[in-house]
Amino acid sequence: MAHADLSGGLTAYAVKARGLAVAAAQHGPSAGVATFARPISWEELAGLADAGLEVSLVELVSEPASDGQRWTFGGAYDPSLRELVESAAAEEEAGLLGIVAAEVVVPNAAILKAVQRNSAVFLVDLAIADFQRNNQDAVDVSQNDLYWHLAGWE
């Protein structure tokens, strides 16, 4: 698991991560995590995918439930996921805020630049790709998104 070093703050980490992402994307397809600036809709995510961002998994969060807890829902990004997540949220009586993060592959630097210009995107963190390029034997590398920190819930 790759962990974001937030000791200098979220903004400082994001600035550094954006620079590393540009370098990683210049080497070809790069895996990472997109954290959105706010919960986005399925249609907004589809627009990012149409722009070339390859989305494999998504994470959604709920409004606070009656006990004050927020629910996290997610899974593989495919046409059936929306109905599955909406059904699970309804079962828990949790209103969905939207999609807050996604595991992605950025095919190249041009697509990274276009995606990062989208105001709905806080950060496309390609630390996974950077780590894997420097640790060729590493398998199953993952990282968490930063949405809970961005929202002030951590």
Residue pairs with C-beta under 8 A, 6 or more apart in sequence:
1 141
1 142
1 143
1 144
2 127
2 128
2 131
2 141
2 142
2 143
3 143
3 144
4 13
4 17
4 125
4 127
4 143
4 144
4 146
5 13
6 13
6 149
10 146
10 149
10 150
13 146
14 122
14 123
14 146
17 123
17 125
17 126
17 127
18 116
18 123
20 126
20 127
20 130
21 30
21 32
21 106
21 112
21 116
21 124
21 125
21 126
22 109
22 112
22 113
23 130
24 30
24 32
24 126
24 129
24 130
24 133
25 106
25 108
25 109
25 111
25 112
25 126
25 129
26 108
26 109
27 129
27 133
28 107
28 108
29 54
29 105
29 106
29 107
29 108
30 105
30 106
30 112
30 126
30 128
30 129
30 130
31 103
31 104
31 105
31 126
31 128
31 129
31 132
31 141
32 103
32 104
32 105
32 106
32 124
32 125
32 126
32 127
32 128
32 129
32 143
33 101
33 102
33 103
33 104
33 124
33 125
33 127
33 128
33 143
33 144
33 145
34 48
34 53
34 55
34 101
34 102
34 103
34 104
34 115
34 121
34 123
34 124
34 125
34 145
35 100
35 101
35 121
35 122
35 123
35 125
35 145
35 146
35 147
35 150
36 99
36 100
36 101
36 102
36 120
36 121
36 122
36 147
37 119
37 120
37 121
37 122
37 150
38 98
38 120
39 60
39 61
39 96
39 97
39 98
39 99
39 100
40 98
40 99
40 100
40 120
41 98
41 99
42 82
42 99
44 99
44 120
45 55
45 58
45 77
45 99
45 102
48 55
48 115
48 118
48 120
48 121
49 55
49 77
51 111
51 114
51 115
51 118
52 107
52 111
52 114
52 115
53 104
53 105
53 106
53 111
53 115
53 124
54 104
54 105
54 106
54 107
55 77
55 102
55 103
55 104
56 76
56 77
56 102
56 103
56 104
56 105
57 74
57 75
57 76
57 77
57 102
57 103
58 74
58 75
58 77
58 81
58 99
58 101
58 102
58 103
59 72
59 73
59 74
59 99
59 100
59 101
59 102
59 145
59 147
60 72
60 73
60 74
60 85
60 89
60 96
60 97
60 98
60 99
60 100
61 70
61 71
61 72
61 73
61 96
61 97
61 98
61 100
61 147
62 70
62 71
62 72
62 73
62 89
62 92
62 94
62 95
62 96
62 97
63 70
63 94
63 95
63 96
63 97
64 70
65 71
65 92
65 93
65 94
66 93
70 94
70 153
71 89
71 92
71 94
73 85
73 88
73 89
73 96
74 85
75 81
75 84
75 85
77 102
85 96
86 96
89 95
89 96
100 145
100 147
100 151
101 145
101 146
101 147
102 145
103 142
104 124
106 112
106 115
106 124
106 126
112 124
112 126
115 121
115 124
116 124
122 146
122 147
122 150
123 146
125 143
125 145
125 146
127 143
128 141
128 142
128 143
131 138
131 141
132 138
132 141
135 141
148 154
